[in-house]
Amino acid sequence: MPITKSAKKALRVSGRNYEINQRVRSRMRSAIKNFVESPSGENLSEAFSRIDRAVKGKMLHRNTAARRKAVLAKKLVVEK
């Protein structure tokens, strides 16, 4: 357990950030899963939006996000 005041605060902050990051990551994964199950332009847009939000929150690297978006876009083209 943390001893100093700053270490106690750091523990609280990291706990809050963890909860927020889990929510963002979960929503992103759900949006991707929804798109894979039923590919449509609307689901693709939602997945792209969730991926971009994860990048903005620094949960994904921008190159990783670009790769995932490219794979999803390719699936939409193949389905049509």
N, CA, C and O atoms as a Maestro MAE file, in Angstrom:
{
 s_m_m2io_version
 :::
 2.0.0
}

f_m_ct {
 s_m_title
 :::
 protein
 m_atom[320] {
  # First column is atom index #
  i_m_mmod_type
  r_m_x_coord
  r_m_y_coord
  r_m_z_coord
  i_m_residue_number
  s_m_chain_name
  s_m_pdb_residue_name
  s_m_pdb_atom_name
  i_m_atomic_number
  :::
  1 25 0.838 -1.190 0.000 1 A "MET " " N  " 7
  2 3 0.000 0.000 0.000 1 A "MET " " CA " 6
  3 2 0.880 1.250 0.000 1 A "MET " " C  " 6
  4 15 1.984 1.251 0.545 1 A "MET " " O  " 8
  5 25 0.369 2.311 -0.622 2 A "PRO " " N  " 7
  6 3 1.144 3.553 -0.673 2 A "PRO " " CA " 6
  7 2 1.273 4.191 0.708 2 A "PRO " " C  " 6
  8 15 0.377 4.091 1.546 2 A "PRO " " O  " 8
  9 25 2.398 4.840 0.916 3 A "ILE " " N  " 7
  10 3 2.677 5.460 2.201 3 A "ILE " " CA " 6
  11 2 2.496 6.973 2.113 3 A "ILE " " C  " 6
  12 15 1.775 7.566 2.915 3 A "ILE " " O  " 8
  13 25 3.151 7.587 1.143 4 A "THR " " N  " 7
  14 3 3.129 9.049 1.047 4 A "THR " " CA " 6
  15 2 1.805 9.539 0.487 4 A "THR " " C  " 6
  16 15 1.054 8.797 -0.145 4 A "THR " " O  " 8
  17 25 1.548 10.809 0.739 5 A "LYS " " N  " 7
  18 3 0.312 11.436 0.297 5 A "LYS " " CA " 6
  19 2 0.204 11.425 -1.229 5 A "LYS " " C  " 6
  20 15 -0.867 11.166 -1.779 5 A "LYS " " O  " 8
  21 25 1.304 11.704 -1.899 6 A "SER " " N  " 7
  22 3 1.283 11.735 -3.366 6 A "SER " " CA " 6
  23 2 1.066 10.343 -3.953 6 A "SER " " C  " 6
  24 15 0.421 10.196 -4.991 6 A "SER " " O  " 8
  25 25 1.605 9.327 -3.291 7 A "ALA " " N  " 7
  26 3 1.409 7.957 -3.760 7 A "ALA " " CA " 6
  27 2 -0.045 7.526 -3.578 7 A "ALA " " C  " 6
  28 15 -0.584 6.792 -4.406 7 A "ALA " " O  " 8
  29 25 -0.680 7.980 -2.495 8 A "LYS " " N  " 7
  30 3 -2.095 7.668 -2.274 8 A "LYS " " CA " 6
  31 2 -2.955 8.315 -3.348 8 A "LYS " " C  " 6
  32 15 -3.889 7.702 -3.866 8 A "LYS " " O  " 8
  33 25 -2.629 9.563 -3.674 9 A "LYS " " N  " 7
  34 3 -3.381 10.260 -4.716 9 A "LYS " " CA " 6
  35 2 -3.155 9.582 -6.066 9 A "LYS " " C  " 6
  36 15 -4.099 9.420 -6.840 9 A "LYS " " O  " 8
  37 25 -1.925 9.188 -6.354 10 A "ALA " " N  " 7
  38 3 -1.621 8.521 -7.621 10 A "ALA " " CA " 6
  39 2 -2.423 7.224 -7.754 10 A "ALA " " C  " 6
  40 15 -2.876 6.878 -8.845 10 A "ALA " " O  " 8
  41 25 -2.593 6.519 -6.652 11 A "LEU " " N  " 7
  42 3 -3.384 5.288 -6.667 11 A "LEU " " CA " 6
  43 2 -4.844 5.589 -6.994 11 A "LEU " " C  " 6
  44 15 -5.467 4.865 -7.770 11 A "LEU " " O  " 8
  45 25 -5.390 6.649 -6.408 12 A "ARG " " N  " 7
  46 3 -6.772 7.030 -6.694 12 A "ARG " " CA " 6
  47 2 -6.937 7.419 -8.156 12 A "ARG " " C  " 6
  48 15 -7.882 6.993 -8.820 12 A "ARG " " O  " 8
  49 25 -6.019 8.221 -8.644 13 A "VAL " " N  " 7
  50 3 -6.095 8.701 -10.026 13 A "VAL " " CA " 6
  51 2 -5.985 7.540 -11.006 13 A "VAL " " C  " 6
  52 15 -6.749 7.462 -11.968 13 A "VAL " " O  " 8
  53 25 -5.052 6.653 -10.768 14 A "SER " " N  " 7
  54 3 -4.882 5.523 -11.688 14 A "SER " " CA " 6
  55 2 -6.104 4.616 -11.658 14 A "SER " " C  " 6
  56 15 -6.461 4.026 -12.678 14 A "SER " " O  " 8
  57 25 -6.742 4.500 -10.511 15 A "GLY " " N  " 7
  58 3 -7.966 3.704 -10.414 15 A "GLY " " CA " 6
  59 2 -9.090 4.311 -11.229 15 A "GLY " " C  " 6
  60 15 -9.817 3.594 -11.916 15 A "GLY " " O  " 8
  61 25 -9.238 5.622 -11.160 16 A "ARG " " N  " 7
  62 3 -10.269 6.318 -11.949 16 A "ARG " " CA " 6
  63 2 -9.986 6.169 -13.434 16 A "ARG " " C  " 6
  64 15 -10.884 5.868 -14.220 16 A "ARG " " O  " 8
  65 25 -8.729 6.383 -13.816 17 A "ASN " " N  " 7
  66 3 -8.363 6.279 -15.225 17 A "ASN " " CA " 6
  67 2 -8.589 4.864 -15.748 17 A "ASN " " C  " 6
  68 15 -9.019 4.681 -16.886 17 A "ASN " " O  " 8
  69 25 -8.305 3.880 -14.929 18 A "TYR " " N  " 7
  70 3 -8.521 2.486 -15.326 18 A "TYR " " CA " 6
  71 2 -9.991 2.246 -15.646 18 A "TYR " " C  " 6
  72 15 -10.314 1.613 -16.651 18 A "TYR " " O  " 8
  73 25 -10.882 2.748 -14.796 19 A "GLU " " N  " 7
  74 3 -12.322 2.561 -15.017 19 A "GLU " " CA " 6
  75 2 -12.767 3.234 -16.321 19 A "GLU " " C  " 6
  76 15 -13.528 2.654 -17.096 19 A "GLU " " O  " 8
  77 25 -12.295 4.440 -16.553 20 A "ILE " " N  " 7
  78 3 -12.656 5.162 -17.776 20 A "ILE " " CA " 6
  79 2 -12.122 4.428 -18.996 20 A "ILE " " C  " 6
  80 15 -12.833 4.264 -19.987 20 A "ILE " " O  " 8
  81 25 -10.868 3.986 -18.926 21 A "ASN " " N  " 7
  82 3 -10.260 3.280 -20.053 21 A "ASN " " CA " 6
  83 2 -10.993 1.976 -20.347 21 A "ASN " " C  " 6
  84 15 -11.160 1.612 -21.511 21 A "ASN " " O  " 8
  85 25 -11.430 1.272 -19.315 22 A "GLN " " N  " 7
  86 3 -12.165 0.031 -19.515 22 A "GLN " " CA " 6
  87 2 -13.469 0.293 -20.248 22 A "GLN " " C  " 6
  88 15 -13.842 -0.473 -21.136 22 A "GLN " " O  " 8
  89 25 -14.176 1.377 -19.886 23 A "ARG " " N  " 7
  90 3 -15.431 1.714 -20.545 23 A "ARG " " CA " 6
  91 2 -15.218 2.020 -22.020 23 A "ARG " " C  " 6
  92 15 -15.955 1.536 -22.879 23 A "ARG " " O  " 8
  93 25 -14.202 2.827 -22.304 24 A "VAL " " N  " 7
  94 3 -13.921 3.205 -23.698 24 A "VAL " " CA " 6
  95 2 -13.526 1.971 -24.502 24 A "VAL " " C  " 6
  96 15 -14.012 1.778 -25.616 24 A "VAL " " O  " 8
  97 25 -12.654 1.140 -23.950 25 A "ARG " " N  " 7
  98 3 -12.189 -0.056 -24.638 25 A "ARG " " CA " 6
  99 2 -13.342 -1.032 -24.886 25 A "ARG " " C  " 6
  100 15 -13.434 -1.631 -25.958 25 A "ARG " " O  " 8
  101 25 -14.218 -1.188 -23.890 26 A "SER " " N  " 7
  102 3 -15.350 -2.093 -24.015 26 A "SER " " CA " 6
  103 2 -16.309 -1.621 -25.106 26 A "SER " " C  " 6
  104 15 -16.783 -2.422 -25.911 26 A "SER " " O  " 8
  105 25 -16.592 -0.327 -25.128 27 A "ARG " " N  " 7
  106 3 -17.493 0.217 -26.149 27 A "ARG " " CA " 6
  107 2 -16.895 0.077 -27.536 27 A "ARG " " C  " 6
  108 15 -17.610 -0.191 -28.502 27 A "ARG " " O  " 8
  109 25 -15.577 0.260 -27.638 28 A "MET " " N  " 7
  110 3 -14.910 0.112 -28.928 28 A "MET " " CA " 6
  111 2 -15.030 -1.336 -29.409 28 A "MET " " C  " 6
  112 15 -15.383 -1.580 -30.562 28 A "MET " " O  " 8
  113 25 -14.743 -2.276 -28.541 29 A "ARG " " N  " 7
  114 3 -14.811 -3.686 -28.916 29 A "ARG " " CA " 6
  115 2 -16.238 -4.096 -29.274 29 A "ARG " " C  " 6
  116 15 -16.445 -4.877 -30.202 29 A "ARG " " O  " 8
  117 25 -17.221 -3.571 -28.542 30 A "SER " " N  " 7
  118 3 -18.615 -3.885 -28.840 30 A "SER " " CA " 6
  119 2 -19.014 -3.349 -30.209 30 A "SER " " C  " 6
  120 15 -19.704 -4.026 -30.970 30 A "SER " " O  " 8
  121 25 -18.580 -2.135 -30.518 31 A "ALA " " N  " 7
  122 3 -18.905 -1.542 -31.817 31 A "ALA " " CA " 6
  123 2 -18.285 -2.344 -32.954 31 A "ALA " " C  " 6
  124 15 -18.917 -2.549 -33.991 31 A "ALA " " O  " 8
  125 25 -17.048 -2.797 -32.760 32 A "ILE " " N  " 7
  126 3 -16.385 -3.618 -33.782 32 A "ILE " " CA " 6
  127 2 -17.124 -4.945 -33.935 32 A "ILE " " C  " 6
  128 15 -17.335 -5.411 -35.054 32 A "ILE " " O  " 8
  129 25 -17.513 -5.547 -32.829 33 A "LYS " " N  " 7
  130 3 -18.231 -6.817 -32.867 33 A "LYS " " CA " 6
  131 2 -19.576 -6.660 -33.571 33 A "LYS " " C  " 6
  132 15 -19.966 -7.522 -34.358 33 A "LYS " " O  " 8
  133 25 -20.291 -5.561 -33.293 34 A "ASN " " N  " 7
  134 3 -21.570 -5.309 -33.958 34 A "ASN " " CA " 6
  135 2 -21.384 -5.189 -35.458 34 A "ASN " " C  " 6
  136 15 -22.200 -5.689 -36.232 34 A "ASN " " O  " 8
  137 25 -20.307 -4.523 -35.872 35 A "PHE " " N  " 7
  138 3 -20.056 -4.377 -37.308 35 A "PHE " " CA " 6
  139 2 -19.746 -5.720 -37.949 35 A "PHE " " C  " 6
  140 15 -20.234 -6.012 -39.041 35 A "PHE " " O  " 8
  141 25 -18.943 -6.537 -37.283 36 A "VAL " " N  " 7
  142 3 -18.565 -7.840 -37.845 36 A "VAL " " CA " 6
  143 2 -19.796 -8.734 -37.981 36 A "VAL " " C  " 6
  144 15 -19.921 -9.477 -38.954 36 A "VAL " " O  " 8
  145 25 -20.711 -8.663 -37.002 37 A "GLU " " N  " 7
  146 3 -21.913 -9.487 -37.044 37 A "GLU " " CA " 6
  147 2 -22.884 -9.038 -38.131 37 A "GLU " " C  " 6
  148 15 -23.497 -9.870 -38.801 37 A "GLU " " O  " 8
  149 25 -23.027 -7.720 -38.308 38 A "SER " " N  " 7
  150 3 -23.922 -7.207 -39.358 38 A "SER " " CA " 6
  151 2 -23.272 -5.984 -40.006 38 A "SER " " C  " 6
  152 15 -23.494 -4.851 -39.578 38 A "SER " " O  " 8
  153 25 -22.468 -6.228 -41.044 39 A "PRO " " N  " 7
  154 3 -21.766 -5.127 -41.707 39 A "PRO " " CA " 6
  155 2 -22.735 -4.156 -42.395 39 A "PRO " " C  " 6
  156 15 -23.543 -4.550 -43.235 39 A "PRO " " O  " 8
  157 25 -22.630 -2.887 -42.016 40 A "SER " " N  " 7
  158 3 -23.403 -1.836 -42.668 40 A "SER " " CA " 6
  159 2 -22.626 -0.536 -42.517 40 A "SER " " C  " 6
  160 15 -21.716 -0.427 -41.696 40 A "SER " " O  " 8
  161 25 -22.997 0.422 -43.311 41 A "GLY " " N  " 7
  162 3 -22.322 1.719 -43.245 41 A "GLY " " CA " 6
  163 2 -22.481 2.381 -41.891 41 A "GLY " " C  " 6
  164 15 -21.558 3.018 -41.384 41 A "GLY " " O  " 8
  165 25 -23.657 2.226 -41.314 42 A "GLU " " N  " 7
  166 3 -23.920 2.829 -40.003 42 A "GLU " " CA " 6
  167 2 -23.058 2.189 -38.914 42 A "GLU " " C  " 6
  168 15 -22.481 2.887 -38.080 42 A "GLU " " O  " 8
  169 25 -22.976 0.866 -38.927 43 A "ASN " " N  " 7
  170 3 -22.144 0.167 -37.941 43 A "ASN " " CA " 6
  171 2 -20.663 0.460 -38.153 43 A "ASN " " C  " 6
  172 15 -19.897 0.540 -37.192 43 A "ASN " " O  " 8
  173 25 -20.260 0.620 -39.417 44 A "LEU " " N  " 7
  174 3 -18.869 0.960 -39.712 44 A "LEU " " CA " 6
  175 2 -18.532 2.340 -39.159 44 A "LEU " " C  " 6
  176 15 -17.467 2.542 -38.576 44 A "LEU " " O  " 8
  177 25 -19.440 3.280 -39.346 45 A "SER " " N  " 7
  178 3 -19.229 4.635 -38.847 45 A "SER " " CA " 6
  179 2 -19.100 4.650 -37.327 45 A "SER " " C  " 6
  180 15 -18.250 5.346 -36.771 45 A "SER " " O  " 8
  181 25 -19.953 3.876 -36.666 46 A "GLU " " N  " 7
  182 3 -19.894 3.792 -35.199 46 A "GLU " " CA " 6
  183 2 -18.575 3.179 -34.743 46 A "GLU " " C  " 6
  184 15 -17.965 3.655 -33.786 46 A "GLU " " O  " 8
  185 25 -18.135 2.126 -35.424 47 A "ALA " " N  " 7
  186 3 -16.874 1.479 -35.067 47 A "ALA " " CA " 6
  187 2 -15.701 2.441 -35.272 47 A "ALA " " C  " 6
  188 15 -14.808 2.522 -34.428 47 A "ALA " " O  " 8
  189 25 -15.705 3.169 -36.393 48 A "PHE " " N  " 7
  190 3 -14.649 4.151 -36.655 48 A "PHE " " CA " 6
  191 2 -14.623 5.213 -35.560 48 A "PHE " " C  " 6
  192 15 -13.557 5.606 -35.086 48 A "PHE " " O  " 8
  193 25 -15.804 5.668 -35.168 49 A "SER " " N  " 7
  194 3 -15.896 6.701 -34.133 49 A "SER " " CA " 6
  195 2 -15.322 6.198 -32.812 49 A "SER " " C  " 6
  196 15 -14.574 6.909 -32.141 49 A "SER " " O  " 8
  197 25 -15.674 4.975 -32.446 50 A "ARG " " N  " 7
  198 3 -15.174 4.408 -31.183 50 A "ARG " " CA " 6
  199 2 -13.668 4.180 -31.231 50 A "ARG " " C  " 6
  200 15 -12.978 4.379 -30.231 50 A "ARG " " O  " 8
  201 25 -13.158 3.768 -32.377 51 A "ILE " " N  " 7
  202 3 -11.714 3.576 -32.519 51 A "ILE " " CA " 6
  203 2 -11.001 4.913 -32.387 51 A "ILE " " C  " 6
  204 15 -9.973 5.009 -31.717 51 A "ILE " " O  " 8
  205 25 -11.549 5.953 -33.032 52 A "ASP " " N  " 7
  206 3 -10.937 7.281 -32.959 52 A "ASP " " CA " 6
  207 2 -10.938 7.824 -31.532 52 A "ASP " " C  " 6
  208 15 -9.990 8.490 -31.117 52 A "ASP " " O  " 8
  209 25 -11.991 7.543 -30.791 53 A "ARG " " N  " 7
  210 3 -12.041 7.995 -29.397 53 A "ARG " " CA " 6
  211 2 -10.989 7.281 -28.556 53 A "ARG " " C  " 6
  212 15 -10.397 7.875 -27.655 53 A "ARG " " O  " 8
  213 25 -10.762 6.019 -28.851 54 A "ALA " " N  " 7
  214 3 -9.728 5.278 -28.123 54 A "ALA " " CA " 6
  215 2 -8.350 5.855 -28.423 54 A "ALA " " C  " 6
  216 15 -7.495 5.910 -27.539 54 A "ALA " " O  " 8
  217 25 -8.129 6.284 -29.665 55 A "VAL " " N  " 7
  218 3 -6.850 6.915 -30.022 55 A "VAL " " CA " 6
  219 2 -6.707 8.237 -29.289 55 A "VAL " " C  " 6
  220 15 -5.638 8.559 -28.771 55 A "VAL " " O  " 8
  221 25 -7.792 8.998 -29.251 56 A "LYS " " N  " 7
  222 3 -7.764 10.297 -28.579 56 A "LYS " " CA " 6
  223 2 -7.430 10.138 -27.095 56 A "LYS " " C  " 6
  224 15 -6.746 10.979 -26.512 56 A "LYS " " O  " 8
  225 25 -7.921 9.050 -26.491 57 A "GLY " " N  " 7
  226 3 -7.642 8.778 -25.086 57 A "GLY " " CA " 6
  227 2 -6.342 8.028 -24.862 57 A "GLY " " C  " 6
  228 15 -6.030 7.648 -23.733 57 A "GLY " " O  " 8
  229 25 -5.585 7.812 -25.924 58 A "LYS " " N  " 7
  230 3 -4.279 7.142 -25.873 58 A "LYS " " CA " 6
  231 2 -4.371 5.687 -25.415 58 A "LYS " " C  " 6
  232 15 -3.466 5.176 -24.756 58 A "LYS " " O  " 8
  233 25 -5.474 5.026 -25.772 59 A "MET " " N  " 7
  234 3 -5.586 3.604 -25.490 59 A "MET " " CA " 6
  235 2 -5.134 2.763 -26.667 59 A "MET " " C  " 6
  236 15 -4.828 1.581 -26.515 59 A "MET " " O  " 8
  237 25 -5.093 3.373 -27.835 60 A "LEU " " N  " 7
  238 3 -4.602 2.722 -29.050 60 A "LEU " " CA " 6
  239 2 -3.617 3.656 -29.723 60 A "LEU " " C  " 6
  240 15 -3.774 4.876 -29.684 60 A "LEU " " O  " 8
  241 25 -2.608 3.079 -30.334 61 A "HIS " " N  " 7
  242 3 -1.688 3.869 -31.147 61 A "HIS " " CA " 6
  243 2 -2.390 4.208 -32.450 61 A "HIS " " C  " 6
  244 15 -3.212 3.426 -32.928 61 A "HIS " " O  " 8
  245 25 -2.085 5.348 -33.026 62 A "ARG " " N  " 7
  246 3 -2.788 5.778 -34.237 62 A "ARG " " CA " 6
  247 2 -2.569 4.833 -35.405 62 A "ARG " " C  " 6
  248 15 -3.459 4.677 -36.240 62 A "ARG " " O  " 8
  249 25 -1.412 4.203 -35.483 63 A "ASN " " N  " 7
  250 3 -1.171 3.250 -36.572 63 A "ASN " " CA " 6
  251 2 -1.989 1.973 -36.375 63 A "ASN " " C  " 6
  252 15 -2.473 1.387 -37.343 63 A "ASN " " O  " 8
  253 25 -2.139 1.552 -35.137 64 A "THR " " N  " 7
  254 3 -2.966 0.388 -34.831 64 A "THR " " CA " 6
  255 2 -4.410 0.678 -35.205 64 A "THR " " C  " 6
  256 15 -5.095 -0.170 -35.776 64 A "THR " " O  " 8
  257 25 -4.869 1.883 -34.879 65 A "ALA " " N  " 7
  258 3 -6.237 2.275 -35.211 65 A "ALA " " CA " 6
  259 2 -6.432 2.311 -36.722 65 A "ALA " " C  " 6
  260 15 -7.459 1.856 -37.225 65 A "ALA " " O  " 8
  261 25 -5.464 2.842 -37.442 66 A "ALA " " N  " 7
  262 3 -5.567 2.916 -38.898 66 A "ALA " " CA " 6
  263 2 -5.643 1.513 -39.490 66 A "ALA " " C  " 6
  264 15 -6.408 1.275 -40.425 66 A "ALA " " O  " 8
  265 25 -4.862 0.592 -38.957 67 A "ARG " " N  " 7
  266 3 -4.883 -0.781 -39.453 67 A "ARG " " CA " 6
  267 2 -6.240 -1.426 -39.189 67 A "ARG " " C  " 6
  268 15 -6.800 -2.080 -40.069 67 A "ARG " " O  " 8
  269 25 -6.762 -1.246 -37.996 68 A "ARG " " N  " 7
  270 3 -8.062 -1.837 -37.663 68 A "ARG " " CA " 6
  271 2 -9.174 -1.253 -38.535 68 A "ARG " " C  " 6
  272 15 -10.064 -1.976 -38.982 68 A "ARG " " O  " 8
  273 25 -9.118 0.045 -38.770 69 A "LYS " " N  " 7
  274 3 -10.128 0.687 -39.613 69 A "LYS " " CA " 6
  275 2 -10.034 0.182 -41.045 69 A "LYS " " C  " 6
  276 15 -11.058 -0.008 -41.701 69 A "LYS " " O  " 8
  277 25 -8.824 -0.038 -41.535 70 A "ALA " " N  " 7
  278 3 -8.644 -0.549 -42.897 70 A "ALA " " CA " 6
  279 2 -9.220 -1.955 -43.021 70 A "ALA " " C  " 6
  280 15 -9.866 -2.273 -44.020 70 A "ALA " " O  " 8
  281 25 -8.995 -2.790 -42.028 71 A "VAL " " N  " 7
  282 3 -9.522 -4.151 -42.053 71 A "VAL " " CA " 6
  283 2 -11.048 -4.128 -42.050 71 A "VAL " " C  " 6
  284 15 -11.681 -4.883 -42.788 71 A "VAL " " O  " 8
  285 25 -11.639 -3.271 -41.229 72 A "LEU " " N  " 7
  286 3 -13.095 -3.180 -41.165 72 A "LEU " " CA " 6
  287 2 -13.667 -2.657 -42.481 72 A "LEU " " C  " 6
  288 15 -14.672 -3.174 -42.968 72 A "LEU " " O  " 8
  289 25 -13.036 -1.642 -43.054 73 A "ALA " " N  " 7
  290 3 -13.511 -1.077 -44.317 73 A "ALA " " CA " 6
  291 2 -13.448 -2.117 -45.421 73 A "ALA " " C  " 6
  292 15 -14.330 -2.177 -46.278 73 A "ALA " " O  " 8
  293 25 -12.409 -2.932 -45.402 74 A "LYS " " N  " 7
  294 3 -12.269 -3.982 -46.417 74 A "LYS " " CA " 6
  295 2 -13.387 -5.002 -46.284 74 A "LYS " " C  " 6
  296 15 -13.879 -5.509 -47.292 74 A "LYS " " O  " 8
  297 25 -13.804 -5.316 -45.047 75 A "LYS " " N  " 7
  298 3 -14.883 -6.266 -44.839 75 A "LYS " " CA " 6
  299 2 -16.198 -5.730 -45.409 75 A "LYS " " C  " 6
  300 15 -16.995 -6.499 -45.945 75 A "LYS " " O  " 8
  301 25 -16.430 -4.421 -45.298 76 A "LEU " " N  " 7
  302 3 -17.645 -3.829 -45.840 76 A "LEU " " CA " 6
  303 2 -17.657 -3.930 -47.358 76 A "LEU " " C  " 6
  304 15 -18.693 -4.222 -47.956 76 A "LEU " " O  " 8
  305 25 -16.515 -3.689 -47.979 77 A "VAL " " N  " 7
  306 3 -16.415 -3.752 -49.442 77 A "VAL " " CA " 6
  307 2 -16.628 -5.181 -49.930 77 A "VAL " " C  " 6
  308 15 -17.293 -5.400 -50.942 77 A "VAL " " O  " 8
  309 25 -16.069 -6.145 -49.220 78 A "VAL " " N  " 7
  310 3 -16.196 -7.554 -49.605 78 A "VAL " " CA " 6
  311 2 -17.642 -8.015 -49.480 78 A "VAL " " C  " 6
  312 15 -18.115 -8.795 -50.306 78 A "VAL " " O  " 8
  313 25 -18.349 -7.540 -48.455 79 A "GLU " " N  " 7
  314 3 -19.735 -7.950 -48.226 79 A "GLU " " CA " 6
  315 2 -20.672 -7.451 -49.312 79 A "GLU " " C  " 6
  316 15 -21.660 -8.116 -49.624 79 A "GLU " " O  " 8
  317 25 -20.384 -6.292 -49.895 80 A "LYS " " N  " 7
  318 3 -21.300 -5.708 -50.892 80 A "LYS " " CA " 6
  319 2 -21.267 -6.392 -52.190 80 A "LYS " " C  " 6
  320 15 -21.985 -6.003 -53.111 80 A "LYS " " O  " 8
  :::
 }
 m_bond[319] {
  # First column is bond index #
  i_m_from
  i_m_to
  i_m_order
  :::
  1 1 2 1
  2 2 3 1
  3 3 4 2
  4 3 5 1
  5 5 6 1
  6 6 7 1
  7 7 8 2
  8 7 9 1
  9 9 10 1
  10 10 11 1
  11 11 12 2
  12 11 13 1
  13 13 14 1
  14 14 15 1
  15 15 16 2
  16 15 17 1
  17 17 18 1
  18 18 19 1
  19 19 20 2
  20 19 21 1
  21 21 22 1
  22 22 23 1
  23 23 24 2
  24 23 25 1
  25 25 26 1
  26 26 27 1
  27 27 28 2
  28 27 29 1
  29 29 30 1
  30 30 31 1
  31 31 32 2
  32 31 33 1
  33 33 34 1
  34 34 35 1
  35 35 36 2
  36 35 37 1
  37 37 38 1
  38 38 39 1
  39 39 40 2
  40 39 41 1
  41 41 42 1
  42 42 43 1
  43 43 44 2
  44 43 45 1
  45 45 46 1
  46 46 47 1
  47 47 48 2
  48 47 49 1
  49 49 50 1
  50 50 51 1
  51 51 52 2
  52 51 53 1
  53 53 54 1
  54 54 55 1
  55 55 56 2
  56 55 57 1
  57 57 58 1
  58 58 59 1
  59 59 60 2
  60 59 61 1
  61 61 62 1
  62 62 63 1
  63 63 64 2
  64 63 65 1
  65 65 66 1
  66 66 67 1
  67 67 68 2
  68 67 69 1
  69 69 70 1
  70 70 71 1
  71 71 72 2
  72 71 73 1
  73 73 74 1
  74 74 75 1
  75 75 76 2
  76 75 77 1
  77 77 78 1
  78 78 79 1
  79 79 80 2
  80 79 81 1
  81 81 82 1
  82 82 83 1
  83 83 84 2
  84 83 85 1
  85 85 86 1
  86 86 87 1
  87 87 88 2
  88 87 89 1
  89 89 90 1
  90 90 91 1
  91 91 92 2
  92 91 93 1
  93 93 94 1
  94 94 95 1
  95 95 96 2
  96 95 97 1
  97 97 98 1
  98 98 99 1
  99 99 100 2
  100 99 101 1
  101 101 102 1
  102 102 103 1
  103 103 104 2
  104 103 105 1
  105 105 106 1
  106 106 107 1
  107 107 108 2
  108 107 109 1
  109 109 110 1
  110 110 111 1
  111 111 112 2
  112 111 113 1
  113 113 114 1
  114 114 115 1
  115 115 116 2
  116 115 117 1
  117 117 118 1
  118 118 119 1
  119 119 120 2
  120 119 121 1
  121 121 122 1
  122 122 123 1
  123 123 124 2
  124 123 125 1
  125 125 126 1
  126 126 127 1
  127 127 128 2
  128 127 129 1
  129 129 130 1
  130 130 131 1
  131 131 132 2
  132 131 133 1
  133 133 134 1
  134 134 135 1
  135 135 136 2
  136 135 137 1
  137 137 138 1
  138 138 139 1
  139 139 140 2
  140 139 141 1
  141 141 142 1
  142 142 143 1
  143 143 144 2
  144 143 145 1
  145 145 146 1
  146 146 147 1
  147 147 148 2
  148 147 149 1
  149 149 150 1
  150 150 151 1
  151 151 152 2
  152 151 153 1
  153 153 154 1
  154 154 155 1
  155 155 156 2
  156 155 157 1
  157 157 158 1
  158 158 159 1
  159 159 160 2
  160 159 161 1
  161 161 162 1
  162 162 163 1
  163 163 164 2
  164 163 165 1
  165 165 166 1
  166 166 167 1
  167 167 168 2
  168 167 169 1
  169 169 170 1
  170 170 171 1
  171 171 172 2
  172 171 173 1
  173 173 174 1
  174 174 175 1
  175 175 176 2
  176 175 177 1
  177 177 178 1
  178 178 179 1
  179 179 180 2
  180 179 181 1
  181 181 182 1
  182 182 183 1
  183 183 184 2
  184 183 185 1
  185 185 186 1
  186 186 187 1
  187 187 188 2
  188 187 189 1
  189 189 190 1
  190 190 191 1
  191 191 192 2
  192 191 193 1
  193 193 194 1
  194 194 195 1
  195 195 196 2
  196 195 197 1
  197 197 198 1
  198 198 199 1
  199 199 200 2
  200 199 201 1
  201 201 202 1
  202 202 203 1
  203 203 204 2
  204 203 205 1
  205 205 206 1
  206 206 207 1
  207 207 208 2
  208 207 209 1
  209 209 210 1
  210 210 211 1
  211 211 212 2
  212 211 213 1
  213 213 214 1
  214 214 215 1
  215 215 216 2
  216 215 217 1
  217 217 218 1
  218 218 219 1
  219 219 220 2
  220 219 221 1
  221 221 222 1
  222 222 223 1
  223 223 224 2
  224 223 225 1
  225 225 226 1
  226 226 227 1
  227 227 228 2
  228 227 229 1
  229 229 230 1
  230 230 231 1
  231 231 232 2
  232 231 233 1
  233 233 234 1
  234 234 235 1
  235 235 236 2
  236 235 237 1
  237 237 238 1
  238 238 239 1
  239 239 240 2
  240 239 241 1
  241 241 242 1
  242 242 243 1
  243 243 244 2
  244 243 245 1
  245 245 246 1
  246 246 247 1
  247 247 248 2
  248 247 249 1
  249 249 250 1
  250 250 251 1
  251 251 252 2
  252 251 253 1
  253 253 254 1
  254 254 255 1
  255 255 256 2
  256 255 257 1
  257 257 258 1
  258 258 259 1
  259 259 260 2
  260 259 261 1
  261 261 262 1
  262 262 263 1
  263 263 264 2
  264 263 265 1
  265 265 266 1
  266 266 267 1
  267 267 268 2
  268 267 269 1
  269 269 270 1
  270 270 271 1
  271 271 272 2
  272 271 273 1
  273 273 274 1
  274 274 275 1
  275 275 276 2
  276 275 277 1
  277 277 278 1
  278 278 279 1
  279 279 280 2
  280 279 281 1
  281 281 282 1
  282 282 283 1
  283 283 284 2
  284 283 285 1
  285 285 286 1
  286 286 287 1
  287 287 288 2
  288 287 289 1
  289 289 290 1
  290 290 291 1
  291 291 292 2
  292 291 293 1
  293 293 294 1
  294 294 295 1
  295 295 296 2
  296 295 297 1
  297 297 298 1
  298 298 299 1
  299 299 300 2
  300 299 301 1
  301 301 302 1
  302 302 303 1
  303 303 304 2
  304 303 305 1
  305 305 306 1
  306 306 307 1
  307 307 308 2
  308 307 309 1
  309 309 310 1
  310 310 311 1
  311 311 312 2
  312 311 313 1
  313 313 314 1
  314 314 315 1
  315 315 316 2
  316 315 317 1
  317 317 318 1
  318 318 319 1
  319 319 320 2
  :::
 }
}
